[in-house]
């Protein structure tokens, strides 16, 4: 199975996996699954760290190594994703959630997220 992780799901995995649902933990732990981490996740974590909302400097400094160590794959933001995100209905204005929804649609991959906003975009959400 290929899945995309929402920002909070990745950070919880690294910091406090008990906050994830049992289903989410099982999927992430199963090394036969392909776990995708969008460039948008790194972007969101970086912005929130810069503005002082969170402090994830240590994660940002080691980002590629952390992903590689977990066996996670980076997912670039393609023009197709940007166009798709821009054309989504305006149920939600958060640009990070919109790009993740577009990427999940484009990759036909469910997203691991507690956030039900993905449901209105027809994205299969696992929690």
N, C-alpha and C positions, 0 to 999 in steps of 0.2 A: 504494500500500500504506500502511496505517496501522499504526504500531508504537508500543509503549510502551517507554520506556527505564527500566531499573533504575538505582538511584542510582549505582552504580559506573560504569555505562556512560556516564552523563552526565558525571560528573567526569573519567573517563578521556578522553572526547571533548574536554573543555576543557583538560585538563592534559597528557595523554600519550596521544594517539590511537593510538600504536603498540601500546598494551596491548590495544586492541580487536582482534577478529578482522577479517580482510580483508572478510568478508561483512558484519559489523556496520558497518564504516567505509563501505562502498559504499552501504548502505541509508541511513545518516545523511547522507551527502554528496549523495544524490540528492534534489534539491529538489522533485521531483514526489511524494515520499513525505510523508505526514503523520506528524510525530514528536510524540508526546504525552509530556508531563512531568507526572506526578502531583503534586498538592499534598503527598502523602506523601514525595516525594523532597526537597522543600524542608524539610519538617518533620524528616526524618531528618538531613539535612546540618546543620541548625540545632542540633539536640540534640547531635550528635557534636562540633560546633564548641564549643558551650557547655561540654561536659564535658571538653574538651581532647583528645579522641581524634584530631581532625583540626583543621586551621586553614583554614577556607574563608570567613573573614569577608569577603574581597573579593568572592567570588562572591555571598554573601548580600546584600551592600550593593547589588549591581547586578543581582540576580536577574531582575526583569522585563525589563530592557533586554537582558541576555544572551540570554534566551529569544527575545525579539522579534528580536534581531539574527540569530539562527540560523534564524528562521522556525518555531520550535517552538511548539506550542500547550499551554497549561496545561490540565490535567484536574483538575477539582474532585472532592473526595470527596463523593459523594452518599449519602443514607441507604441506598439500594439497595446501594451498595458496602460500607458498614459491616455491613449485615445479612448480605450474602453472605460477607464475610470472617469474620464470627462463626460462620457455619454450616459453614465449611470443616472437613474432618477435621483433627485435631490432629497432622498430620505434622510441623508446624513451628510454633514459638511466636512467632517474630519478627513483631511486629505490622505492620511496614513491608512485609515480603515477603507477608504474608497480604492486606493491602489491595491491593498491586500485583497479586497473583494474582486477587483478586476483580474488580478493575477490568479486567484483561486479559480475563477471562471475560465480563464485562458488555459490554465494547466489541467482543468477538470479534476482538481484536487480539493478535498475537504480542508477546512481550516480548523485548527485546534484553538478554541477561544471560548471564554465565558460570555463574551459580548453578543447578545442576540441580534444586534443590528445586521449581522451578516445574513440572517434568515430572510430579511426583506429583499435581499439582492439575489435570492435563489442559490446561495452558496451553501453547500452541505457543511454544517458545523458540527464538530465533535466536542462534547464536553462530558 
